[in-house]
Amino acid sequence: MDFIDEVRALAAKTTGLLEHIKTEAAVRTALVEPFIRALELLLLLMGLSIGSMLI
């Protein structure tokens, strides 16, 4: 799955989750962490890593 597919899947999943998300921790788990994983995939596809971005 490429980055665009990952983001589309996350967007489709998010729509159904919004009514169930009640806390900051739930937002982080349901929305932020999957988006960061998708960004990591994009970086890997570009031949980069988060570690190399932080230096």
C-alpha positions in Angstrom: 0.0 0.0 0.0 1.4 3.4 -0.9 1.2 6.6 1.1 -2.0 7.9 -0.7 -3.7 4.6 -0.1 -2.7 4.7 3.6 -4.1 8.2 4.0 -7.3 7.3 2.2 -7.8 4.2 4.4 -7.1 6.3 7.5 -9.7 9.0 6.3 -12.3 6.3 5.7 -11.7 4.7 9.1 -11.7 8.1 10.9 -15.2 9.0 9.8 -16.7 6.1 11.7 -14.5 6.7 14.8 -15.2 10.4 15.4 -18.4 9.7 17.5 -16.5 7.3 19.7 -13.4 9.4 20.4 -13.8 11.1 23.8 -10.3 11.7 25.2 -7.0 13.1 24.1 -5.5 9.6 24.5 -8.2 8.2 22.1 -7.4 10.9 19.6 -3.7 10.1 19.7 -4.3 6.3 19.4 -7.0 6.5 16.7 -5.8 9.4 14.6 -2.3 10.7 15.3 -0.3 7.4 15.6 -1.8 5.9 12.3 -1.0 9.2 10.5 2.6 9.1 11.8 2.9 5.5 10.6 1.7 6.6 7.2 4.3 9.4 7.2 7.0 6.9 8.2 5.9 4.7 5.2 6.3 7.8 2.9 9.8 8.4 4.3 10.8 4.8 3.7 9.5 4.9 0.2 11.7 8.0 -0.3 14.7 6.2 1.1 14.7 8.3 4.3 14.1 7.5 8.0 12.9 9.5 10.9 16.3 9.1 12.6 18.0 10.7 9.6 15.5 13.6 9.7 16.3 14.3 13.4 20.0 14.8 13.0 
